[in-house]
Amino acid sequence: MPAQAATLLLCPGAPLASPGAVTEDYTTAMGVRMRAIVTEAPGKPDPGCRAMPLRVAASGVQALHFLPRDAAPGDTILLRGEQRDKVFTVTGHTLGAEQPPPAPEPGLATQGLEDASEVRRRAPRATWAWSPNAWRERADDMLDWAAGEGLGELFINVPVRAGEVAEPRALAAFVRQADSRGIAVTAFEEGPDLILPTVRADAVGRMRAYAAYNAQAGAQERLKGVQFDVQPQLLDPDKLPVAARDGHYLDLLAALRKAAGKMRLEAVAPAAWSEEDTLLRGLARHVDALTVRNYRTDPDEIRLHAAPFLDWGVRHGKRVRIALEAGPAGTGVERHYRRVGPGDKGDLLMFDLGGQKVLMLLKVPAAQDEAQAYALADRRGIAGSATTFHFDKPALMRLLPQLEQSFGAWKSFGGMAVHELR
């Protein structure tokens, strides 16, 4: 064992870690916050912590990653993330099964297949218009383009000042004009800072402003709703501890729900949240609809990651929109790991501490009797072409009707949305 061998701690809450420690935070399906710590100075662990002596130093650990308690990893583990210099940040995982998974049980996708054009009548296509000038100064051009693309909804940026919609007459005119073209209009808000207590009040005030606008607007001048794309996972950890993000996000949604009243409230979630039970339960309590950021280009992958959310929508009576990317994107990394035999060294160790599985990525392969080791089998960059249709928009337009027909089998399906379509 190295002279400076470390200890793996799994603790409830977010106990402080010593300098040089490697940490990762997680919220379980029951809403319990956990912190994994690899440290060479464990001291006396807090009550409730589980400790595992390691055969590696903390400096040899690259990252930690939690798996859901009910996860059952098989022969392979795929980790997705971002590589910057020598630092690999995990953003998601896929577990390979030892045996083929059972066929999905029928029951949630209950509607018969319809022609894509029929699906679009109840689940129209949508896109975002980021600049307020697009609708304030170029309304005719925007609506001509949207109608030509077959869009049925636009998400627009609506300025709010002093607690009121800044230009209510201009907004009413635009919404009325869009309505005459069969296009609904939804306001959108974005940014991870919205979960901060110092910013939340402003976000809630903006929601009240939208609700007040709708309360006095004519039937053809009302916004369809407000969409909040918060992405709490992107918040700088210096602003708020990682373990506190989910709770603050759900607090924000609860406050927005109260401020919205009867106005439609929609949230945006990444596809990686399909296993985040606590967040999904909170979303079911507070929002009327969900847009899933499913940024992939492979049709099978898109369907695979959309299905859990469409099922969620059926169970909770919510509309679910599936969003694809057509704008430029950076490059990510996929690492494929394969299980090795007892006593063999691996680049990835999986620990089970009281039923909670924690992955430990190592800088140098090592073995640990109490862990299942996986060796790095393949590593590849995920080019933008795997996540965005920016390089082939004609392929996107060919695929959309196929996806609409597939997803139309779920009564929860609310339509396809495309980011950066224009």
N, C-alpha and C positions, 0 to 999 in steps of 0.2 A: 504494500500500500504506500502511495507517495507520502513523503513527510508532511506535506501540507494538504492532505486529503480533506475534502469538504463534507458537509452534511446537507442532505435534502430535507427541508422542513415543509410540511403542508399544514397550514394554519387557517382557522376561521378568521374572518375580518381582514385587516390589512396591517399586521404588525410591522414595526420599523425593521429594516434590514441593515446590516453592517456595511461599511464602505467596501466596494469591490464585489458585493453579492450580486447574483443574478436572480431576478424576480419575474413573476408573471401572475396576473390577477384573473379571476374567473368568477362568474355568478352562476350557481347551479340552477337546475330546473325548478327547485323549490325556493329560489330567491336567496340562497345562502351565499355570501361572498367569501371566497377563498383566496389565499395567496400561497404560491409555491416559492420557496427561497432556497438557493444554493449558496451556502456561506461557509467560510472557514472559521467563523467566530460565532457558533450557535448560542453560546452562553446557556442560560436556563430558558428553554422554550416556554412560550406563553401556554397557559392551560388550554387543552384541546388540540394542541399541535401534535402531529405525528412526525417522528424523526427517523431518517434512514442514513447511516454512515455510508459514504461513497468511497470508491477507489480512485477517484479523480479529484483534481484540485478545481476550485471555482473558476480559475483562469482557463481551465480546459473545457468549460461549458459555454457553448455558443448561444443557446436559447432554450426556453421552456415553453411547452404548449399543452394545454388541457384538452382532454377528450371527454365527451359526455359520459356520465356514469354507466349508461347502458350500452356504450360502444363495445363492439366485439371485433377487434382487429384480427385479420386473417394473415395470409402470407405476405401481403404487401401494404405499405402505407405511402400515400402520395401527399407531400406537403407543397402548398403553393405559397409564394411570398415574394418579397422584394430584396434584391441584393444590392447593397451600396458599399463599395469598397469590399471589406472582408466581413461585413455584418449582414446576416440573413435574418429578415423579419418575417415570421410566419403569419399569413393572413387567412389560411384555410387548409382543410385536409380532406382527403377521400380515403376511406378504408377499403382494402381489398378483402373480399370474403373468401374463406377457405373452400366453400362450396357455393354453387350458383344460388343467388338469393331466390326466395319463393316468388312466384308471380304475384303482382299486386292484386289484392282483393277488389272485386268490382263494388260499386255502390256510390262513390263520390262523383265520378265522371258518368253521370246517368243519362245525359241527353244524347239522342241519336245524332250522328254526324249530319251537319248542314253544309250547304255551299258557303264558301267564305263570304260572298257578298251578303248573304242572309245573316251571317254572324255579325258583320259590321253594322247592320241596322240597329242591333242592341248593344254592340260592343265596339264603338268607333275607334279609329286610329287617332293618336294624339302626338303632339310634340311641344317643345319648350321654345319660347321667344324671350331671350334673356334681356334685351334692352327695352326699357319703357318707350324709347323713341320709335321702336318698330310698330307699335300700335297707335301711338299718339300722333306721329308724323307721316307714317306710310301705311295707313290702315287698308286702303284699297289694294295696294300691292301685296300686303301680307295675306289678305283674305282671298285674293285671286289665286295666289300661290297655294294656300292651304286647300282651297276647293279643288284646284287642279290635282293635288296630291291625294285627294280623297280623304282628307282629315275631317274628323267630327268634333275635335276638341283642341283648344290651345291653352297652354299654361303661360301666363304672362306676369311680368313684374309690375306691380301696382304701387306707386309711391304713396306713402302715408306720412303726414306731417301734423304735429300737434294733436295726435290722437284721432285724426280724420283722414279719409281718402283725399289726397291732395287735389285731384281734378275730377270731381264726381260727374260733372256734365260730360267731359270728354270720355270718361270711362263708360258712362251710360250710352253715349252715342256709338262707341265702338262695339259694346256688347249687343246693342240693338241691331247694328249692321251685321255682326257675325251671326246673330240668330236668324236673320233673314236669309243667310246662306246655309243654314242648317249646321252651324258650328257653335258649340258651347265654349264658354270662357271660364277658366279657373285661375285664381291668383295663386302664386307660389312664393314661398319663403325658403331660404336655405342657409346652412352654416352650422357647424358643430358648436360654436359659441352660444347658440340659443339655449343650451342646457345649463349654462352658468347662472347662478342665482342673480348676478348683477345684470344679466341680459334678459332673463326670462320675463321680467315685468314688461319690458318693451315689446317682446314678441306677443305676449298676451294682450297688450294694448293695441297692437296692430290687428290681432284677431277680432277684437271688439270693434275696431274701425270698419273692417270688412262686413261684420254682421250688421252694424248700424247702416252702412251703405245699402246693403240688401233690403233692410227693413223699410227704407223709404223709396227704393227703386221700383219702377214698373215691372210687370211680369217679364217683358222681353229685354229688360235692362239688368237683370240680376246675375251676379256671378253664380256659376254652378256650385262653387265651393272654394276651399283654400287647401293647398297642398304644402306640407312641410317636409322638406328634404334636409334632415338634420345631420345625419352621419356622425353620431357621437363617438364612434371608434376613431375618428380622425382628430379629435380634440388633443391639443398639446398637453401631455401629462403634467407639465409645469403649471397649468391652469387649474387642473382638477385631477386627483388621483384616479388611475384607471379603474380601480374597484368601485368608484363612486359614479361612474358614467351612467350605467344602466338605470340606477335609481333616480338620478337627476333627469334622465330622458323621460322616464315614465311620469315623474312629477310634472314635467313640462306638458306632456300629452294630457294629463288630467286637468291642468289649468286651462289649456287650449280648448278642451272639450266643454268646460264650463262657460268660457267666454264665447264660444261659437253658438251656443244654444242649439237651435234647429238647423243651423247652417252645416252643410256637408264638410266634414273634416277628413282629409286624406293624408296619409303618411307615405314615406318612401323608405324601403328597406333593401339592404343588399341580399343577394341570394344566399350568402353565407349564414344568414339568420335562420335558416330552415330548422336548425337544431337548438335555437335559443328559445326554449319553452317559456321562460320568464318574460322575455320581451314580447313574444307572440301572444301570451295571455294578456299582457298589458295593452297591446295594440287592439286586441279583440274588445276590450272594455271601453276604449276611448275613441277609436276612429271608425268612420263609416266605410272607408275604402283604403286599399293598399296598392302602391305601385312597387314592383319588385325589380330592382336593378340587376338584370340577368345578362351581363355583358359578355356574351359568347357569340361565336359565329357558327359553330357546329350544330346542326339541327337537333341531333340526338342529345347533345349536352344541354341545349336550351330547353328541350322538353323535360329532361331529367330533373333539372333544377327548378322548373316552373311548377311541376306537379304537386310538391308538398304545400306550396302556398295556395294553389287552386283548391286543394283538399281543405286547407285551413279556412278558406273563404266559404266553402260549402258548409263546414261544421258550424261556423259562427255567423252565417248570413251576411258576409261582407263581399264587396266587389273587389276583384284582384286584377290589376293591370300588369302586363309583362313588358318591361322596357328593354330595348336593345340600344347599342351604341353605334353611332355613325361618325363620330368625331375622331380626331387624332388621339392616340394613346401611347403610353410608354411601354417598356419591356419588363415583364416579370420573370420569375423563375419557378420551375417545377422540379422537385426532387423526388425520385422514386426510390423507396427503400424496400428491401426484401428480408424476410425473417431468416435468421441463422440458427444453428443448433446450440444446445446448452454448452456454456463455457466459451463459445466463440465470441470474438470481439465484434462490435458493431459501431457504426457512426451515430446510431440513434438507439436510445435505451427507453423502454416503456416500463414504468413503475406502476404498481397498483397499491395505493395506500388507503386501506379501509374502504375499498370499493371505488375510489376515485383514481382514474388513470391519468398519469402525467408523462408526457414525452420529454426527453432530454436530448438535445442535439449537441454532439461533441465535436471539438476541433480535431481531436485525434482519436481513432477507434479504441474502444476499451470494452471490457467485459465486467459484469456485475451479477453475482449469483441471484440476487433478488429481483432482477429485471430481465425482460425479454429483449434481446438485442436484434437490431435490424441493420443490415449493411447497405450503404449507398450503392444502388445499382445503375442509376442513370440520372443525369442532370441536364436540363435543357431550358433555354430561354423561351419565354412565351411572347412571340412577336405580336405586334398590334393586330395582325391579321387573325389572331385567335380570339381577340376580344372585341374588335370593332369592324364594322363594314365600311370604314372610311376609304379603304382601298378598292372596294367593289360594291358600290351602292346598287348597281343593277342586280347583283345577287341578292341583296337585301329585299328589293322589291319583288323578286321572284319567290322568295321564301315566305314573305309575310302572309300571303293567302293560305299557304300550307299550314303555317302555325295557327292562323285564325280558325281554320277548319278543325285542327286537332284540339285546340283549347276550347273551342265552342262546345265541346262535349261536357264541360263543367258549367253549371248554371251560375257559378261565381265569376266567370270570366268577364272582365270589364274592358277588354280591348288591348291592342298593342300600342306601345308608346316608343318613339324613337328619339334619342338624344342627338342633337346636332344634325337633324335631317337636312336642314337647309345650308 
